[in-house]
């Protein structure tokens, strides 16, 4: 699950990490938030796509390094914002 907030130039991704019962207290997920710096002349579509790309790659890195036992659910390739799904 993820979200992009263009006005604040932030993007966030939530990925599952450990299954219920694997750790004391239940299951754990990893929340990854990225914040881009503003660039003059960058259009909203380009900024949004870069935010998505950075958030997905950062979440993939965090999930791998945390040695999670659940699949991340992240796409194999970074999703293209506004691309046709069919």
C-alpha positions in Angstrom: 0.0 0.0 0.0 1.3 3.5 -0.8 0.5 7.1 -1.1 2.0 10.2 -2.8 1.3 13.7 -1.5 2.5 16.2 -4.2 2.0 19.4 -2.2 4.4 18.2 0.5 6.6 16.2 -2.0 6.3 13.1 0.2 5.5 9.5 -0.6 5.0 6.5 1.7 4.8 2.8 1.4 3.7 0.2 4.0 5.0 -3.4 3.5 4.3 -6.5 5.6 7.3 -7.9 7.4 6.5 -10.6 9.9 3.6 -13.0 10.2 1.3 -13.1 13.2 2.9 -15.3 15.9 6.4 -14.9 14.5 7.4 -12.3 17.0 6.1 -11.4 20.5 3.2 -8.9 20.3 1.9 -9.9 16.9 2.9 -9.0 13.4 5.1 -6.2 12.1 5.1 -4.0 9.0 7.6 -1.5 7.7 6.6 2.0 6.9 8.9 3.8 4.5 8.5 7.6 3.9 10.5 9.6 1.4 10.7 13.4 0.9 11.9 15.0 -2.3 13.4 18.4 -2.6 11.6 20.9 -4.8 13.1 21.5 -8.2 12.2 24.6 -10.3 10.6 23.6 -13.6 9.7 20.0 -12.7 6.2 19.2 -13.6 3.8 17.4 -11.3 3.8 14.1 -13.3 7.6 13.9 -13.2 7.8 14.7 -9.5 5.0 12.2 -8.7 6.8 9.5 -10.7 10.1 10.1 -9.1 8.5 10.0 -5.6 6.9 6.7 -6.4 10.1 5.2 -7.8 12.1 6.4 -4.8 9.5 5.2 -2.3 9.2 1.7 -3.9 13.0 1.2 -4.1 13.5 2.4 -0.5 10.8 0.1 0.7 12.3 -2.8 -1.2 15.7 -2.1 0.4 14.3 -1.8 3.9 12.2 -5.0 3.5 15.2 -7.0 2.3 17.6 -5.7 5.0 15.0 -6.3 7.8 15.0 -10.0 6.7 11.2 -10.1 6.7 9.5 -13.5 6.4 6.4 -12.2 4.5 6.5 -11.1 0.8 6.7 -7.4 0.4 3.9 -7.2 -2.2 6.0 -4.6 -4.0 5.9 -4.7 -7.8 8.8 -6.2 -9.6 9.2 -3.0 -11.6 8.3 0.4 -10.2 4.7 1.3 -11.1 4.3 4.0 -13.8 2.1 6.8 -12.5 -0.8 7.3 -14.9 0.1 4.3 -17.1 -2.7 2.2 -18.5 -3.2 -1.0 -16.5 -4.9 -2.9 -19.3 
